[in-house]
Amino acid sequence: MKKNQQELFTDMKASSQALPVNSSCYEVEKGHGRVEKRKYDTYSIENKYLDQRWKDAGFQTLVKVDRVSLRL
């Protein structure tokens, strides 16, 4: 998800700060004159309240990606 669904994005961002992390993993990728480091955190959101328009979407897991890009 990107910021094109601002209300949902805000709700999920708040969820990632309030809910416990289920799992994490890290990835480092080197190429095109830079190094990208990514951290992935997953959160269970299947019982979280969502606006009525998202009820049928079947959201169960939130994956948050933190990315840092360094030029070589």
N, CA, C and O atoms as a DFTB+ gen file, in Angstrom:
288 C
 N C O
     1  1       0.842      -1.159       0.000
     2  2       0.000       0.000       0.000
     3  2       0.892       1.228       0.000
     4  3       1.946       1.258       0.636
     5  1       0.460       2.200      -0.702
     6  2       1.165       3.472      -0.721
     7  2       0.220       4.529      -0.177
     8  3      -0.868       4.213       0.305
     9  1       0.629       5.751      -0.255
    10  2      -0.148       6.825       0.356
    11  2      -1.368       7.252      -0.461
    12  3      -1.999       8.255      -0.127
    13  1      -1.718       6.517      -1.525
    14  2      -2.874       6.908      -2.330
    15  2      -4.207       6.618      -1.638
    16  3      -5.241       7.130      -2.065
    17  1      -4.201       5.807      -0.577
    18  2      -5.380       5.583       0.272
    19  2      -5.031       6.159       1.640
    20  3      -4.714       5.410       2.565
    21  1      -5.087       7.479       1.776
    22  2      -4.534       8.187       2.925
    23  2      -5.109       7.699       4.257
    24  3      -4.351       7.486       5.204
    25  1      -6.421       7.518       4.351
    26  2      -7.022       7.088       5.620
    27  2      -6.567       5.680       6.000
    28  3      -6.206       5.437       7.152
    29  1      -6.581       4.764       5.054
    30  2      -6.126       3.400       5.310
    31  2      -4.636       3.395       5.648
    32  3      -4.213       2.691       6.565
    33  1      -3.838       4.175       4.914
    34  2      -2.409       4.277       5.186
    35  2      -2.165       4.754       6.614
    36  3      -1.323       4.197       7.317
    37  1      -2.894       5.780       7.050
    38  2      -2.753       6.316       8.406
    39  2      -3.129       5.261       9.445
    40  3      -2.435       5.112      10.450
    41  1      -4.223       4.527       9.212
    42  2      -4.640       3.459      10.138
    43  2      -3.585       2.365      10.247
    44  3      -3.285       1.894      11.344
    45  1      -3.024       1.963       9.111
    46  2      -2.028       0.891       9.129
    47  2      -0.714       1.357       9.773
    48  3      -0.044       0.582      10.456
    49  1      -0.356       2.610       9.554
    50  2       0.842       3.151      10.189
    51  2       0.680       3.153      11.711
    52  3       1.603       2.785      12.438
    53  1      -0.488       3.566      12.187
    54  2      -0.765       3.546      13.625
    55  2      -0.756       2.116      14.156
    56  3      -0.272       1.868      15.261
    57  1      -1.285       1.180      13.380
    58  2      -1.296      -0.227      13.788
    59  2       0.116      -0.767      13.945
    60  3       0.399      -1.525      14.873
    61  1       1.002      -0.374      13.032
    62  2       2.379      -0.879      13.104
    63  2       3.107      -0.339      14.336
    64  3       4.100      -0.920      14.772
    65  1       2.625       0.755      14.890
    66  2       3.239       1.313      16.090
    67  2       2.625       0.733      17.361
    68  3       3.257       0.747      18.417
    69  1       1.394       0.223      17.263
    70  2       0.685      -0.259      18.449
    71  2       0.700      -1.783      18.605
    72  3       0.655      -2.290      19.727
    73  1       0.761      -2.505      17.503
    74  2       0.675      -3.974      17.552
    75  2       2.058      -4.604      17.710
    76  3       3.064      -4.016      17.312
    77  1       2.101      -5.800      18.292
    78  2       3.392      -6.499      18.377
    79  2       3.815      -7.042      17.008
    80  3       2.975      -7.420      16.192
    81  1       5.107      -7.074      16.777
    82  2       5.664      -7.613      15.534
    83  2       5.579      -9.139      15.578
    84  3       6.005      -9.757      16.554
    85  1       5.032      -9.744      14.529
    86  2       4.974     -11.212      14.438
    87  2       6.305     -11.786      13.982
    88  3       6.796     -12.769      14.538
    89  1       6.884     -11.162      12.963
    90  2       8.176     -11.633      12.468
    91  2       8.885     -10.484      11.759
    92  3       8.261      -9.509      11.340
    93  1      10.197     -10.625      11.636
    94  2      11.029      -9.629      10.961
    95  2      12.051     -10.342      10.095
    96  3      12.457     -11.467      10.389
    97  1      12.461      -9.678       9.028
    98  2      13.589     -10.171       8.249
    99  2      14.274      -8.976       7.600
   100  3      13.703      -7.892       7.481
   101  1      15.507      -9.207       7.187
   102  2      16.339      -8.153       6.616
   103  2      16.838      -8.583       5.251
   104  3      16.993      -9.771       4.971
   105  1      17.089      -7.583       4.399
   106  2      17.592      -7.860       3.061
   107  2      18.550      -6.739       2.674
   108  3      18.270      -5.564       2.911
   109  1      19.661      -7.101       2.088
   110  2      20.617      -6.125       1.570
   111  2      20.811      -6.431       0.092
   112  3      21.071      -7.572      -0.291
   113  1      20.680      -5.401      -0.728
   114  2      20.806      -5.569      -2.172
   115  2      21.798      -4.535      -2.690
   116  3      21.702      -3.351      -2.368
   117  1      22.738      -4.987      -3.484
   118  2      23.785      -4.113      -4.007
   119  2      23.703      -4.101      -5.525
   120  3      23.661      -5.154      -6.161
   121  1      23.679      -2.904      -6.100
   122  2      23.643      -2.789      -7.553
   123  2      23.331      -1.375      -7.989
   124  3      22.823      -0.571      -7.208
   125  1      23.636      -1.075      -9.231
   126  2      23.356       0.236      -9.823
   127  2      23.974       1.373      -9.014
   128  3      23.392       2.453      -8.908
   129  1      25.160       1.129      -8.443
   130  2      25.875       2.173      -7.722
   131  2      25.337       2.503      -6.350
   132  3      25.620       3.572      -5.809
   133  1      24.560       1.593      -5.779
   134  2      24.031       1.842      -4.443
   135  2      23.803       0.540      -3.693
   136  3      23.783      -0.543      -4.277
   137  1      23.633       0.674      -2.396
   138  2      23.277      -0.438      -1.526
   139  2      21.925      -0.107      -0.904
   140  3      21.748       0.970      -0.335
   141  1      20.975      -1.029      -1.013
   142  2      19.675      -0.853      -0.370
   143  2      19.542      -1.854       0.751
   144  3      19.763      -3.051       0.568
   145  1      19.179      -1.353       1.908
   146  2      18.919      -2.194       3.071
   147  2      17.433      -2.092       3.372
   148  3      16.874      -0.999       3.458
   149  1      16.803      -3.257       3.531
   150  2      15.373      -3.279       3.836
   151  2      15.119      -4.138       5.075
   152  3      15.739      -5.183       5.271
   153  1      14.199      -3.667       5.892
   154  2      13.737      -4.444       7.049
   155  2      12.232      -4.624       6.870
   156  3      11.504      -3.657       6.645
   157  1      11.777      -5.864       6.973
   158  2      10.368      -6.203       6.833
   159  2       9.834      -6.650       8.191
   160  3      10.414      -7.536       8.819
   161  1       8.748      -6.054       8.646
   162  2       8.068      -6.462       9.870
   163  2       6.641      -6.845       9.508
   164  3       5.998      -6.157       8.716
   165  1       6.134      -7.943      10.085
   166  2       4.751      -8.352       9.833
   167  2       3.929      -8.220      11.112
   168  3       4.430      -8.407      12.220
   169  1       2.649      -7.890      10.921
   170  2       1.702      -7.696      12.021
   171  2       0.390      -8.387      11.662
   172  3      -0.028      -8.361      10.505
   173  1      -0.253      -8.995      12.634
   174  2      -1.566      -9.594      12.415
   175  2      -2.632      -8.510      12.568
   176  3      -2.730      -7.870      13.615
   177  1      -3.432      -8.308      11.512
   178  2      -4.482      -7.295      11.567
   179  2      -5.857      -7.882      11.251
   180  3      -6.790      -7.136      10.955
   181  1      -5.995      -9.205      11.310
   182  2      -7.271      -9.801      10.927
   183  2      -8.407      -9.444      11.878
   184  3      -9.568      -9.473      11.469
   185  1      -8.115      -9.110      13.127
   186  2      -9.171      -8.725      14.071
   187  2      -9.188      -7.224      14.345
   188  3      -9.883      -6.771      15.254
   189  1      -8.448      -6.466      13.588
   190  2      -8.397      -5.020      13.778
   191  2      -9.597      -4.362      13.116
   192  3     -10.031      -4.772      12.040
   193  1     -10.123      -3.344      13.768
   194  2     -11.244      -2.607      13.180
   195  2     -10.766      -1.831      11.951
   196  3      -9.748      -1.141      11.996
   197  1     -11.505      -1.952      10.871
   198  2     -11.245      -1.183       9.652
   199  2     -12.535      -0.514       9.223
   200  3     -13.625      -0.985       9.546
   201  1     -12.410       0.569       8.506
   202  2     -13.572       1.252       7.969
   203  2     -14.427       0.265       7.170
   204  3     -13.897      -0.673       6.574
   205  1     -15.730       0.469       7.157
   206  2     -16.682      -0.446       6.524
   207  2     -16.328      -0.772       5.073
   208  3     -16.547      -1.901       4.633
   209  1     -15.791       0.178       4.326
   210  2     -15.485      -0.083       2.910
   211  2     -14.377      -1.105       2.721
   212  3     -14.209      -1.619       1.615
   213  1     -13.604      -1.420       3.778
   214  2     -12.508      -2.378       3.684
   215  2     -12.873      -3.739       4.276
   216  3     -12.042      -4.647       4.270
   217  1     -14.092      -3.899       4.785
   218  2     -14.489      -5.150       5.453
   219  2     -14.370      -6.375       4.548
   220  3     -13.980      -7.446       5.014
   221  1     -14.693      -6.239       3.288
   222  2     -14.660      -7.376       2.367
   223  2     -13.296      -7.598       1.732
   224  3     -13.137      -8.513       0.925
   225  1     -12.319      -6.786       2.077
   226  2     -10.985      -6.903       1.472
   227  2     -10.224      -8.115       1.999
   228  3      -9.329      -8.620       1.322
   229  1     -10.565      -8.590       3.194
   230  2      -9.919      -9.787       3.737
   231  2      -8.507      -9.551       4.252
   232  3      -7.695     -10.476       4.264
   233  1      -8.199      -8.328       4.677
   234  2      -6.870      -8.052       5.213
   235  2      -6.584      -8.926       6.423
   236  3      -7.412      -9.025       7.329
   237  1      -5.418      -9.560       6.443
   238  2      -5.019     -10.402       7.567
   239  2      -3.646     -10.028       8.106
   240  3      -3.407     -10.098       9.312
   241  1      -2.754      -9.635       7.224
   242  2      -1.375      -9.355       7.618
   243  2      -0.936      -8.019       7.051
   244  3      -1.183      -7.707       5.886
   245  1      -0.285      -7.240       7.891
   246  2       0.329      -5.989       7.479
   247  2       1.826      -6.221       7.407
   248  3       2.422      -6.740       8.351
   249  1       2.436      -5.840       6.297
   250  2       3.891      -5.932       6.150
   251  2       4.414      -4.506       6.025
   252  3       4.051      -3.777       5.102
   253  1       5.268      -4.122       6.960
   254  2       5.876      -2.791       6.934
   255  2       7.299      -2.939       6.430
   256  3       8.038      -3.812       6.884
   257  1       7.684      -2.080       5.486
   258  2       9.020      -2.117       4.910
   259  2       9.726      -0.794       5.218
   260  3       9.246       0.280       4.856
   261  1      10.862      -0.891       5.885
   262  2      11.735       0.260       6.093
   263  2      12.913       0.098       5.155
   264  3      13.568      -0.944       5.151
   265  1      13.190       1.130       4.350
   266  2      14.232       1.030       3.346
   267  2      15.227       2.180       3.483
   268  3      14.846       3.338       3.660
   269  1      16.497       1.836       3.397
   270  2      17.569       2.826       3.385
   271  2      18.406       2.570       2.135
   272  3      18.829       1.443       1.879
   273  1      18.640       3.630       1.357
   274  2      19.406       3.504       0.123
   275  2      20.665       4.359       0.261
   276  3      20.588       5.550       0.560
   277  1      21.820       3.739       0.041
   278  2      23.106       4.415       0.156
   279  2      23.829       4.384      -1.183
   280  3      23.929       3.331      -1.813
   281  1      24.323       5.513      -1.611
   282  2      25.109       5.564      -2.854
   283  2      26.522       5.105      -2.577
   284  3      27.091       5.422      -1.532
   285  1      27.093       4.360      -3.510
   286  2      28.480       3.900      -3.381
   287  2      29.441       4.909      -3.967
   288  3      30.652       4.691      -3.947
